[in-house]
Amino acid sequence: MTSGVKIGLRPRTSRWAGVPVSVLLERAGVKEGAIEVVFSALDQGIDGGVEQHFERSLPLDLAQSTEPIVAISMNGGPVPPQHGFPARLVVPGWYGMTNVKWLSRITAVDTPFQGYQQAVAYRIRHTPEEQGEAITRMLPRALMVPPGIPDFPSRHRTVVGPCTLTGRAWSGWGAIERVDVSTDGGRRWRPATLDQSTSNGEARWCSWSYLWQMPEPGEHVLMARARDAAGNEQPDLPDWNAGGYLNNAVQRVPVTVRRT
């Protein structure tokens, strides 16, 4: 089947086409008592000393929603090998490990899936002994295209005159409602302009821009932070966890401003 849902119709993202998972489940039939749907991949390896195929599961209600698709096309052509040819799972708004590549099998199960990549990996823990909390949707984040000319040995950047700062923002929990920019290391924040033409709302992704009109000569730290419609906002510092996951701390870009 080549018809279906298309997502990702935005600049600098991929355009996926395929079959909604809900359609496949409806046609195959899901037995009473099923609670999760397991997506198995062809790739095989050893992780944590365990030989395994990569597998992840979704709650049944999410799998039966309009969100996830089995993608068989990327940007109008076949899915490239490095992106999961011939078919892969795409779940908008969820972190990458959820989007199983090289899909080989879909199985509805009546008990919680306990595969390594579900029950052990990709969980928030503060000690190795904790069972932890599963990683699901992406936290809000805004990233800036570093302006100016880079000094490659130090990665410091030089800006000359007025400068339009640009970037992208996204969240898996709600549409991006606001992006704020600071040009003085976080002492003052001003709203950026959101380009709504780059977002379809549900995809929770958009471009943003901010005109830095009168930068003073000297050293500056540029920052950007996003807030979504669900009320989530980027923190100044990340919440620590043993795996280093979900780091959506506010970006900081040091620049030097000089006059021409």
Long-range contacts (C-beta under 8 A, 24 or more apart in sequence): 2-72, 2-73, 4-69, 5-66, 5-69, 7-69, 7-90, 7-92, 7-203, 8-92, 8-203, 9-200, 10-198, 10-199, 10-200, 10-203, 10-205, 10-206, 11-198, 11-207, 12-168, 13-205, 14-74, 14-75, 14-83, 15-74, 15-75, 15-76, 16-69, 16-71, 16-73, 16-74, 16-90, 17-71, 17-72, 17-73, 18-69, 18-70, 18-71, 18-72, 18-73, 18-87, 18-90, 19-69, 19-70, 19-72, 20-66, 20-68, 20-69, 20-70, 21-58, 21-63, 21-64, 21-68, 21-69, 21-70, 21-89, 21-106, 22-63, 22-64, 22-65, 22-66, 22-68, 24-70, 24-106, 25-63, 25-64, 25-106, 25-108, 30-60, 30-64, 30-108, 31-108, 31-110, 33-110, 34-60, 34-108, 34-109, 34-110, 35-59, 35-60, 35-109, 35-110, 35-111, 35-112, 36-60, 36-63, 36-108, 36-109, 36-112, 36-113, 37-63, 37-106, 37-107, 37-108, 37-109, 38-105, 38-106, 38-107, 38-108, 38-109, 38-113, 38-115, 39-89, 39-100, 39-103, 39-105, 39-106, 40-100, 40-103, 40-104, 40-105, 40-106, 40-107, 41-100, 41-101, 41-102, 41-103, 41-104, 42-102, 42-103, 42-104, 43-101, 43-102, 47-116, 47-117, 47-121, 48-116, 48-120, 48-121, 50-116, 52-115, 52-116, 52-117, 53-104, 54-100, 54-101, 54-117, 55-100, 55-113, 55-115, 55-117, 55-118, 56-89, 56-97, 56-98, 56-100, 56-113, 56-115, 56-117, 56-118, 57-109, 57-112, 57-113, 57-115, 57-118, 58-91, 58-98, 60-108, 62-91, 67-91, 67-92, 67-93, 68-92, 70-103, 70-106, 92-172, 92-202, 92-203, 92-204, 93-137, 93-138, 93-171, 93-172, 93-173, 93-203, 93-204, 94-136, 94-137, 94-138, 94-172, 95-122, 95-135, 95-136, 95-137, 95-138, 95-172, 97-121, 97-122, 97-135, 98-136, 122-243, 122-245, 123-243, 124-241, 124-243, 124-245, 124-246, 125-241, 125-242, 125-243, 126-240, 126-241, 126-242, 127-242, 128-242, 135-245, 135-246, 136-172, 137-171, 137-172, 137-173, 138-170, 138-171, 138-172, 138-173, 139-171, 139-172, 139-173, 139-232, 139-234, 139-246, 139-248, 140-169, 140-170, 140-171, 140-173, 140-176, 140-226, 140-227, 140-228, 140-232, 140-233, 140-234, 140-248, 141-169, 141-170, 141-171, 141-226, 141-234, 141-248, 142-167, 142-168, 142-169, 142-179, 142-208, 142-224, 142-225, 142-226, 142-234, 142-251, 143-167, 143-168, 143-169, 143-224, 143-251, 144-181, 144-222, 144-224, 144-251, 144-253, 146-253, 147-222, 147-253, 147-255, 148-255, 156-254, 156-255, 156-256, 157-253, 157-254, 157-255, 157-256, 158-255, 158-256, 158-257, 158-258, 159-212, 159-215, 159-255, 159-256, 159-257, 159-258, 160-257, 160-258, 160-259, 160-260, 161-215, 161-259, 161-260, 162-211, 162-212, 162-213, 162-214, 162-215, 163-211, 163-212, 163-215, 164-209, 164-210, 164-211, 164-212, 165-192, 165-209, 165-210, 165-211, 165-212, 165-222, 165-224, 166-207, 166-208, 166-209, 166-210, 167-192, 167-207, 167-208, 167-209, 167-224, 168-205, 168-206, 168-207, 168-208, 169-194, 169-205, 169-206, 169-208, 169-224, 169-226, 170-204, 170-205, 170-206, 170-226, 171-204, 171-226, 171-228, 171-230, 171-232, 172-204, 173-204, 173-228, 173-230, 173-232, 174-204, 174-228, 174-229, 174-230, 174-231, 174-232, 175-199, 175-201, 175-202, 175-204, 175-228, 175-229, 176-204, 176-205, 176-206, 176-226, 176-227, 176-228, 176-229, 177-227, 177-228, 177-229, 178-226, 178-227, 179-208, 179-224, 179-225, 179-226, 179-227, 180-224, 180-225, 180-227, 181-210, 181-222, 181-223, 181-224, 182-221, 182-222, 182-223, 182-224, 183-212, 183-215, 183-220, 183-222, 183-223, 184-220, 184-221, 185-220, 185-221, 185-223, 185-252, 186-221, 186-223, 186-236, 186-250, 189-225, 192-224, 204-228, 215-257, 216-257, 217-257, 217-258, 217-259, 218-256, 218-257, 219-254, 219-255, 219-256, 219-257, 220-254, 220-255, 220-256, 220-257, 221-252, 221-253, 221-254, 221-255, 222-252, 222-253, 222-254, 222-255, 223-250, 223-251, 223-252, 223-253, 224-250, 224-251, 225-250
